[in-house]
Amino acid sequence: MPASVTTCSSPATPSTPPTPETLAYSLTLPAALQTPAIARTATRTILRAHGLEDVTDAAVQVVSELASCACRFTPTTEVYVSLRYREAALRVILYDGHPRHSNARLAAACDTRRRAALRVLAAVVRSCGGDWGFGDAREPSGGTRMWTVLPREGARSYLRGGGAFER
């Protein structure tokens, strides 16, 4: 009886090289001291692969600030980072396990602490003409969702301007 060989079929179309429009990554990282450095390195690599070198300086600073804040606030062992490029803007979302407080005074105090921890992020995003914020995570496990939107043109000018604190 002849031997039967099964092979995996190859895709019908060849894969296309990464472009800005195909940038869509999600990373689950440990909530640890080295996580901001890992997130920075991954962001640089991802942006370079997708031809977005011109937004790297602003994006890496934003990812680092969000990761640092998340690791400081979360009571869980992991944080989640999402990088997407849509409508000529890089969107960075970071989830941490810190639950939003139901007591209004406690929630306001916690939000003040988080906002203070994100002062550099606010300056970078403002310099790029972007937007940022935080609030309840829409995930079943709860926690906090922090997000930024960096318009590509604004992030380019961040590079040319020498950073957020040069303006």
LUMPADO-177267 format. One record per residue: y, z, x of N, C-alpha, C in turn. Coordinates in pm, whole numbers, plus 50000, padded with zeros to 5 digits. Layout:
<atoms>
YZXYZXYZX ...
</atoms>
This chain:
<atoms>
498835000050085500005000050000501235000050090 502194990950068503374990250152504275002350131 504925006350238505835017850231507115013850160 507605022750080508845020350007509985027550079 511065020550100512225026350167513395026350070 514025037750058515205038849972516415041450059 517455034150035518695036250110519815039550014 520775046450064521965049249983522785036549975 523285033849860524095021749847525465024249908 526035013849962527375014950019528385012149909 529595017049926530595014749821530844999749802 531174996049682531404982049649532644976749721 533634985349741534844981149810535014989549935 535524983450040535724991350162536805001950139 536665012950210537655023550193538995019050249 540045023550185541395020050229541945031250316 542815027750409543385038150493544265047550412 544415059950457545265069350384546715064550379 547355066850267548765063850249549425076350193 550755076750190551395088350128550915090649985 550745079949910550355081149769548945086549749 548105085949853546735091249839546615105449893 547715111549933547665125149986547385134849871 546245141249875545835151149774544775160049838 545205171649888544285180649958544395194749899 543285201549899543215215549858542395223049960 542895234350003542215242450104542115256850056 540965262650071540805276950049540705283250187 541595292550215541685298650347541535313750336 541075320250441540995334950437542405340850436 542565351950371543845359050372543865367550499 544185361150609544105367650740545325364050824 545485371150934546635368951022546705354751076 545575348351102545575334951160545775323951056 545765327150929545855317050825547135308650830 548325314350849549505305650858549395295350971 548845299051084548675289551195547675278551157 546595282251092545605272451047546245262950946 547005268450852547665260250750548675250750814 549415255250915550375246450984549655234851052 548575237951124547815227651195547215217551098 546635222350991546045213450891547125204650828 548265210250798549355202650736549835191650830 550035194850957550455184551054549445172951058 548185176351066547125166251073547095157650947 547165163850833547115156750705548325147450690 549505152450720550715144150706550675132350802 550245134550924550135123651022549145113050972 548015117250921547005107950872547515099350757 548445104650679548975097550562550325090950588 550735090250714551975083450747553235090850705 553155103950699554305112050657554845120650771 554845115050892555345122651008556785127050990 557565118950915558985121950897559265134450814 558285139650742558495151950665557805164050728 557185161950844556345172350903557105185150934 558275184450996558985196751034559265205650914 559835199850810560145207750690558865212650623 557885203850610556645207350540555875218350612 555785217650742555065227850819555765241350805 557085241450806557815254050788557545259850650 557575251350548557325255750411555915261350396 554925254150445553525258650435553345271950507 553955273150623553835285450701554445297350627 555605295350568556275306250495555455310350372 554955300450298554155303550180552855310650217 552185305750320550915311950363551145326250412 552205328250488552515341850537552765351450421 553545346950325553845355350209552585358250129 551785348050104550565349850026549625359750093 549445358250224548545367350295549055381650296 550365383250293550955396650290550785403250154 550865395350047550845401149912549465402049849 548545393249885547285392549811546365404449839 545735409649736544705419849756543315413649775 543235400349761541945393549771541715388649914 540555382949938540195378550073540545363950100 541045356749998541335342650015542665338749951 543245328050004544395321549942544055306749928 544765299949842544475285949813545735277649833 545635266949911546765258149941546485244349884 547485238449822547375224949769548545216649822 548225204849875549235195249923549055182449844 550125177649783550095165149705551375157549734 551285144449729552485136049741552585127649615 553635129949539553845122849413555345120249397 555685108549345557055105049311558015107649427 557635102849546558455103749668558775118149710 557855127349680558065141349718556735147849755 556795156649854555635164649890555655177349806 554555180049742554415192049658553415201449724 553855213549750553015223649813552875235049714 551635238849686551375250149597550465259749671 550755272449660549925282649722549645293449619 548375296549601547955306949508547485319049588 547885330749544547325343049600546845351849485 546055361849517545415370049415546255381649365 547525382549406548375393649361548715391849214 548245400949129548505399348986549975401848953 550465394648855551825396948807551825410148731 552865417948745552935431248684553385430348538 552785438548454553175438648313554375447648290 554555457748374555725466448364556945458848418 557995457648336559165449448372559855454248499 559995467248517560675472448637559845469948762 558555472048751557665469648864557625454548898 557595446248795557605431748816558895427348886 560035432848844561315429148906561355433549052 560855445449079560835450349218559915441749305 558785438149252557835429849326558425415849350 559055410249248559685397049262560795397349368 561545408349372562605409849473562005410149613 560915417149630560235417649760559705403849800 559125396849706558585383549735559735373849768 560795374149690561945365449715562535368149853 562615380849892563135384350025562205379150135 560905379550110559945374450209560035359350223 560625352750124560705338050124562125332950151 562955340850218564335336650248564385323950332 563555323250436563555311350523563085299250443 562045300950363561575290150277562705285050189 563445294050126564555290150038565575281850114 565875285550238566845278150318566335264150351 565065263050387564485249950420564505240950297 564055246150185563985238150063565395233950018 566335243050025567725239749990568255228750081 567975229750211568415219750308567835205950276 566645205650219565975193050187566325187850047 567095195549973567425191549836566245192849741 565345202049773564145203949693564245215449595 563105220049552563025230649453561835239549489 561895252149449560795261349475560815272449372 559715279849367559645291249276558285297849284 558115307949200556825314749190556705320849052 555475323449013555205329248883553715331248865 553325333348740551905335548709551085323348749 549945326048809548985315248836548325311448704 548115298748685547475294148561545965293548577 545465299648681544025299848707543385311248628 542125309948594541445320648520541435334048593 541435333548727541395345948802542755352548814 543795346048766545135351948768545765351048906 546685360148932547365360149060548735353849048 549255349649164550605343949171550545329849227 551325321249169551455307249213552845305549271 552905301149398554185297849463554175282849486 555325276249467555355261749478556665257049539 556605245249600557795238449650557665223649623 558785217149608558865202649599559885198449705 559415190549802560275185449909560435170449894 561595165749847561815151349841561725145349982 561075133949994560865128050126562195125450197 563155119950127564445116950192565125129750240 565075140250163565655152950205564945159050324 563615157950324562845163250437563125155150563 563375142150549563775134050665565095138950722 566045142050636567345146650685567235160550747 566255168350704566005181250768565665179050914 564845169050940564465165551077565685160951157 566485151851099567665146851168568725157651186 568815166851091569845177151097569495188651187 568305189151240567915199751332567395212151264 567205211951134566625223351065567575229050962 567075238950892567795244750779569035252350820 569065257550939570155266450977571265259251051 571185246051062572205238251131573315233851038 573095234650909574075229450812575175239050787 
</atoms>
